[in-house]
């Protein structure tokens, strides 16, 4: 089982939710092994063993399938800027085809079986530019994966959430579920905003993650449900 995790924007909580889902899946007998991938990331840290991205490291921590770092995060950039700009500065190809080839190598190395699960975390939002007129959404279309949408709940999130939800469906893909992640706890009319999200997006809600004092995958997982994602054969 493979899902692509996207968000309404940068810092919507994609990594937290992806890590939490991996943690929760590892506790569920319906899933045998788990794997998180972060195909492209900017804002990395230079270490003695190469560039490392905190999001990718978080996914590695919660994955039971342990791959080499370069298979989890095959394309990484030092500056915290839009990936297509970073890629143009260093001459790296991040076209949909190039990213697809990297992901296929990672999936082949993981040797997934029917009841294994792989969550592929995107970067930015659904229409993240890849340069040359291409977008990250084209990669997901090529992968033909159902999508999990993370909504960063703050002022303006209703517009971002509905537009992203509509774009995913217009691209011919399925929204397997969405998660409301409270990123601004002082958001005015929080309950009313959440009610609007439920009304405006008919896809299943996998949970509402509150603003956490202790930001961990385990803590976030307590607020998520896998009911609609459990393998049908189980």
C-alpha positions as a printed NumPy array, in Angstrom:
array([[  0.   ,   0.   ,   0.   ],
       [  1.402,   3.349,  -1.024],
       [  0.149,   6.866,  -0.293],
       [  1.43 ,  10.3  ,  -1.197],
       [  1.247,  12.898,   1.586],
       [  0.766,  16.504,   0.54 ],
       [ -0.117,  19.645,   2.437],
       [ -1.96 ,  22.903,   2.025],
       [  1.345,  24.741,   2.287],
       [  4.875,  24.632,   3.618],
       [  4.86 ,  24.012,   7.386],
       [  1.339,  22.553,   7.335],
       [  2.627,  19.576,   9.318],
       [  3.264,  16.993,   6.601],
       [  6.248,  15.47 ,   8.362],
       [  4.542,  15.3  ,  11.746],
       [  1.463,  13.633,  10.282],
       [  3.472,  11.279,   8.062],
       [  5.631,  10.246,  11.019],
       [  2.554,   9.82 ,  13.193],
       [  0.858,   7.639,  10.599],
       [  3.982,   5.493,  10.286],
       [  4.111,   5.152,  14.083],
       [  0.435,   4.234,  14.317],
       [  0.689,   1.767,  11.432],
       [  3.623,   0.062,  13.141],
       [  1.293,  -0.639,  16.076],
       [ -1.4  ,  -2.147,  13.837],
       [ -1.184,  -5.798,  12.806],
       [ -2.792,  -4.958,   9.461],
       [  0.549,  -3.552,   8.326],
       [  3.634,  -5.746,   8.249],
       [  6.367,  -3.188,   7.529],
       [  6.42 ,   0.578,   7.103],
       [  8.492,   2.982,   5.024],
       [  8.568,   6.741,   4.692],
       [ 10.221,   8.487,   1.746],
       [ 11.083,  12.16 ,   1.157],
       [ 12.132,  12.298,  -2.513],
       [ 13.187,  15.951,  -2.575],
       [ 14.021,  18.315,   0.266],
       [ 15.567,  21.736,   0.653],
       [ 16.794,  23.355,   3.832],
       [ 19.217,  20.567,   4.697],
       [ 22.182,  20.519,   7.035],
       [ 25.728,  19.801,   5.897],
       [ 27.186,  16.957,   7.956],
       [ 30.334,  14.853,   7.798],
       [ 28.405,  12.23 ,   5.845],
       [ 26.627,  14.602,   3.494],
       [ 23.461,  16.674,   3.441],
       [ 20.79 ,  15.591,   5.902],
       [ 17.198,  16.787,   6.134],
       [ 15.323,  16.775,   9.438],
       [ 12.061,  15.694,   7.777],
       [ 13.704,  12.703,   6.127],
       [ 15.422,  11.739,   9.382],
       [ 12.067,  11.846,  11.173],
       [ 10.597,   9.449,   8.607],
       [ 13.58 ,   7.113,   8.94 ],
       [ 13.076,   7.068,  12.713],
       [  9.477,   5.843,  12.347],
       [ 10.059,   3.412,   9.454],
       [ 10.54 ,  -0.281,  10.161],
       [ 12.123,  -0.755,   6.719],
       [ 15.591,   0.711,   7.047],
       [ 17.064,   1.992,   3.788],
       [ 20.22 ,   4.009,   3.207],
       [ 19.602,   7.727,   3.631],
       [ 20.142,   8.44 ,  -0.066],
       [ 17.256,   6.108,  -0.908],
       [ 14.929,   7.815,   1.551],
       [ 15.908,  11.341,   0.489],
       [ 17.646,  11.003,  -2.896],
       [ 17.606,  14.71 ,  -3.771],
       [ 18.571,  17.268,  -1.123],
       [ 19.565,  20.923,  -1.19 ],
       [ 21.344,  23.019,   1.414],
       [ 19.452,  26.333,   1.173],
       [ 15.902,  26.52 ,   2.51 ],
       [ 14.426,  27.821,  -0.73 ],
       [ 12.021,  26.501,  -3.35 ],
       [ 13.466,  23.207,  -4.656],
       [ 13.29 ,  24.2  ,  -8.334],
       [ 15.349,  27.325,  -7.608],
       [ 17.874,  25.363,  -5.557],
       [ 18.047,  22.735,  -8.31 ],
       [ 18.722,  25.35 , -11.   ],
       [ 21.555,  26.797,  -8.93 ],
       [ 23.42 ,  23.489,  -8.8  ],
       [ 22.254,  21.945, -12.073],
       [ 20.2  ,  19.072, -10.649],
       [ 17.285,  17.573, -12.584],
       [ 14.138,  17.391, -10.442],
       [ 11.675,  16.862, -13.28 ],
       [  8.795,  14.442, -12.632],
       [ 10.613,  11.788, -14.641],
       [ 13.84 ,  12.185, -12.664],
       [ 12.007,  11.986,  -9.328],
       [  9.981,   8.995, -10.496],
       [ 13.174,   7.118, -11.341],
       [ 14.575,   7.836,  -7.863],
       [ 11.392,   6.652,  -6.151],
       [ 11.292,   3.48 ,  -8.224],
       [ 14.827,   2.655,  -7.078],
       [ 13.804,   3.183,  -3.455],
       [ 10.678,   1.052,  -3.787],
       [ 12.654,  -1.717,  -5.469],
       [ 15.2  ,  -1.661,  -2.642],
       [ 12.392,  -1.875,  -0.064],
       [ 10.897,  -4.99 ,  -1.704],
       [  7.414,  -4.129,  -0.486],
       [  4.788,  -6.832,  -0.118],
       [  0.997,  -6.455,  -0.155],
       [  0.616,  -5.556,   3.51 ],
       [  3.622,  -3.243,   3.729],
       [  2.886,   0.469,   3.612],
       [  4.898,   3.289,   2.077],
       [  4.17 ,   6.962,   2.676],
       [  5.839,   9.387,   0.274],
       [  5.994,  12.897,   1.665],
       [  5.959,  15.763,  -0.763],
       [  7.514,  19.21 ,  -0.425],
       [  5.571,  22.435,  -0.119],
       [  2.051,  22.144,  -1.486],
       [  0.282,  20.297,  -4.29 ],
       [  1.451,  22.618,  -7.086],
       [  5.067,  22.831,  -5.994],
       [  7.01 ,  23.929,  -9.114],
       [  9.745,  21.614, -10.381],
       [ 10.949,  23.943, -13.116],
       [ 10.401,  23.774, -16.85 ],
       [  6.665,  24.249, -16.378],
       [  6.329,  21.032, -14.36 ],
       [  4.802,  20.492, -10.931],
       [  5.178,  17.92 ,  -8.169],
       [  1.557,  16.92 ,  -8.743],
       [  2.628,  15.418, -12.088],
       [  4.864,  13.006, -10.194],
       [  1.917,  11.823,  -8.109],
       [ -0.122,  11.346, -11.276],
       [  2.685,   9.196, -12.693],
       [  2.796,   7.183,  -9.453],
       [ -1.023,   6.947,  -9.53 ],
       [ -1.218,   6.912,  -5.737],
       [ -4.06 ,   7.923,  -3.442],
       [ -3.299,  11.136,  -1.586],
       [ -3.421,  12.082,   2.087],
       [ -3.925,  15.82 ,   2.545],
       [ -2.582,  17.619,   5.616],
       [ -4.419,  20.854,   6.354],
       [ -2.422,  23.328,   8.421],
       [ -5.232,  24.894,  10.419],
       [ -4.745,  28.658,  10.63 ],
       [ -6.332,  31.779,   9.206],
       [ -6.911,  31.178,   5.481],
       [ -6.778,  27.395,   5.665],
       [-10.318,  26.876,   4.337],
       [ -9.458,  28.348,   0.946],
       [ -6.143,  26.478,   0.771],
       [ -7.745,  23.194,   1.813],
       [-10.671,  23.326,  -0.601],
       [ -8.529,  24.422,  -3.551],
       [ -5.978,  21.674,  -2.869],
       [ -8.698,  19.049,  -2.435],
       [-10.33 ,  20.118,  -5.705],
       [ -6.985,  20.141,  -7.551],
       [ -6.119,  16.608,  -6.439],
       [ -9.461,  15.295,  -7.657],
       [ -9.25 ,  17.306, -10.89 ],
       [ -5.879,  15.641, -11.514],
       [ -7.659,  12.285, -11.517],
       [ -6.456,  11.122,  -8.111],
       [ -8.224,   9.999,  -4.948],
       [ -8.043,  11.772,  -1.622],
       [ -7.717,   8.79 ,   0.712],
       [ -8.16 ,  11.083,   3.696],
       [ -7.282,  14.426,   5.202],
       [ -5.867,  15.485,   8.542],
       [ -6.46 ,  18.789,  10.29 ],
       [ -3.256,  19.853,  12.016],
       [ -3.611,  22.844,  14.338],
       [ -0.57 ,  25.005,  13.62 ],
       [ -1.96 ,  28.224,  15.114],
       [ -3.713,  27.448,  18.41 ],
       [ -5.084,  30.996,  18.678],
       [ -6.945,  30.72 ,  15.366],
       [-10.228,  32.606,  15.723],
       [-13.373,  30.45 ,  15.677],
       [-11.334,  27.253,  15.624],
       [-14.318,  24.936,  16.136],
       [-16.257,  26.696,  13.394],
       [-13.315,  26.39 ,  11.004],
       [-13.018,  22.681,  11.695],
       [-16.749,  22.251,  11.131],
       [-16.382,  24.032,   7.798],
       [-13.574,  21.689,   6.745],
       [-15.785,  18.691,   7.459],
       [-18.591,  20.271,   5.456],
       [-16.49 ,  21.404,   2.504],
       [-14.353,  18.272,   2.001],
       [-16.274,  14.993,   1.624],
       [-13.182,  12.774,   1.787],
       [-12.611,  10.857,   5.057],
       [-11.023,  12.752,   7.924],
       [ -8.217,  10.744,   9.511],
       [ -8.076,  12.969,  12.564],
       [ -7.594,  16.38 ,  14.114],
       [ -4.148,  16.892,  15.631],
       [ -4.231,  19.615,  18.305],
       [ -1.43 ,  22.056,  18.91 ],
       [  0.978,  19.83 ,  20.818],
       [  3.13 ,  20.897,  23.738],
       [  5.241,  17.8  ,  23.05 ],
       [  5.633,  17.454,  19.302],
       [  6.275,  13.759,  18.691],
       [  4.974,  11.172,  16.26 ],
       [  3.572,   9.169,  19.165],
       [  1.685,  12.138,  20.586],
       [  0.208,  13.064,  17.205],
       [ -0.689,   9.437,  16.453],
       [ -3.09 ,   9.403,  19.389],
       [ -5.332,  11.75 ,  17.419],
       [ -5.347,   9.786,  14.145],
       [ -7.511,   6.948,  12.886],
       [ -6.502,   4.301,  10.352],
       [-10.041,   2.96 ,   9.914],
       [-10.352,   3.966,   6.244],
       [ -6.756,   3.01 ,   5.4  ],
       [ -6.689,  -0.551,   6.756],
       [ -5.935,  -3.114,   3.994],
       [ -9.172,  -4.572,   2.652],
       [ -7.826,  -8.113,   2.86 ],
       [ -7.362,  -7.923,   6.629]])
